[in-house]
Amino acid sequence: MKRFLSTFLIALITIIMIVGCTNKVEDSNSTNPSSNNNSFDTNRTINVITREEGSGTRGAFVEIVGILEKDENGNENDRTYSEAIVQNSTNAVMTTVAGDEYSIGYISLGSLNNSVKAVKVDGIEATAENILNGSYKVARPFNLAYKGDLTPLTQDFLNFILSAEGQEIVANEGYVQVDTQAPNYEANSLQSGTIVVAGSTSVTPLMEKFVEAYQKLNPDVSIEIQSTGSSAGMQSAMEGTANIGMASRELKESELKELKNVVVALDGIAIIVNNNNPTDNLSIDQIKSIYMGEITNWNEIE
């Protein structure tokens, strides 16, 4: 009887130890996001996500990466992969990539959140500091453009954006200031009236912060933001249907003939993948090849 009880207790202790170890492994896997990378199938096709034509983010991206090519006559040709999935906003790109393990996209760095992962480019992390020192190459300006002379109200709003208070908002929102020594904002008198701002969906989140802060100081001012895309914003400014146009790229020669512009912030373009994708670095050449359809599978990424 004693021998039976001893054998039973040893067996029971062994079972308890096995169950305990199994639970620890399961708990470890459940709290370690990188463990999901073991299920990532590198043989799968890369699902390329891009922005619509006319998007400032797309315009800057294809030019910087080298996807925009010119023919013998100087005509520009955007050679983005014909199978790329087109999304019409920053949020749509992030949502698509967040829901698809095998996708890749690009967005404004200031809009980046933890729903997706930004990869390094040529070993350089996409940060405000690296944009400012020039080491992160996929970056572009945020331009505000207008036609003719500004109204006193619109000029005052622009003065606020370029002031110490406005540039502090730029830094707080994760973008790069264009002037770290900007003067303080000084309103000559309480402002009133209406301003219409139209254009880039990438600039819009930052513009919303500018408007919120400005209206606290000038509660009688109404500012309407129309998030229509960079090219549409420049067209609205040229036509006079908007006081200010927003562009998340350099202005085109045709636009500069009719508009004046001022850079209010610098922004990186983050190359994003799904959080379960183990890829953490891509070269400019690899990004170019992916977006031109020359690299089509994840196993081609070394």
Stockholm file with secondary structure:
# STOCKHOLM 1.0

chainA/1-302         MKRFLSTFLIALITIIMIVGCTNKVEDSNSTNPSSNNNSFDTNRTINVITREEGSGTRGAFVEIVGILEKDENGNENDRTYSEAIVQNSTNAVMTTVAGDEYSIGYISLGSLNNSVKAVKVDGIEATAENILNGSYKVARPFNLAYKGDLTPLTQDFLNFILSAEGQEIVANEGYVQVDTQAPNYEANSLQSGTIVVAGSTSVTPLMEKFVEAYQKLNPDVSIEIQSTGSSAGMQSAMEGTANIGMASRELKESELKELKNVVVALDGIAIIVNNNNPTDNLSIDQIKSIYMGEITNWNEIE
#=GR chainA/1-302 SS CHHHHHHHHHHHHHHHHHHHHHHHHHHHHHHCGGGGGGGCCTTSBCEEEEECTTCHHHHHHHHHHTCEEECTTCCEEECCCTTCEEESSHHHHHHHHHTCTTEEEEEEGGGCCTTSEECEETTBCCCHHHHHTTCCCCEEEEEEEESSSCCHHHHHHHHHHTSHHHHHHHHHTTCBCSCTTCCCCCCSSCCEEEEEEEECTTTHHHHHHHHHHHHHHCTEEEEEEEECCHHHHHHHHHHTSCSEEEESSCCCHHHHTTCEEEEEEEEEEEEEECTTCCCCEECHHHHHHHHTTSCCBGGGCC
#=GC SS_cons         CHHHHHHHHHHHHHHHHHHHHHHHHHHHHHHCGGGGGGGCCTTSBCEEEEECTTCHHHHHHHHHHTCEEECTTCCEEECCCTTCEEESSHHHHHHHHHTCTTEEEEEEGGGCCTTSEECEETTBCCCHHHHHTTCCCCEEEEEEEESSSCCHHHHHHHHHHTSHHHHHHHHHTTCBCSCTTCCCCCCSSCCEEEEEEEECTTTHHHHHHHHHHHHHHCTEEEEEEEECCHHHHHHHHHHTSCSEEEESSCCCHHHHTTCEEEEEEEEEEEEEECTTCCCCEECHHHHHHHHTTSCCBGGGCC
//
